[in-house]
């Protein structure tokens, strides 16, 4: 009986871990009907604030502190003439 409880606990733990891993890895998609719908992910490589809560157009690298969108291909210099980066998206 004790082994049955341990096995059930291990299975529940494995299922919970798999569900959590899927939720962390899978990107969240904003509503398809919005004009600025895009995939939202956290940028772990940056020191700025992650913009997971900010709606943004597809292909945007960052949102600058002055409110403009940056489509730069490289991180270096992104928003340098716009008071820096407020949110990173990639």
KADARA-V136894 format. One record per helix or strand of 3 or more residues. SS is the DSSP state (h for helix, s for strand). FROM is the first residue (numbers start at 1). TO is the last residue. If there is no record, write none. Layout:
ss	from	to
SS	FROM	TO
SS	FROM	TO
//
This chain:
ss	from	to
h	2	25
s	62	64
s	85	88
//
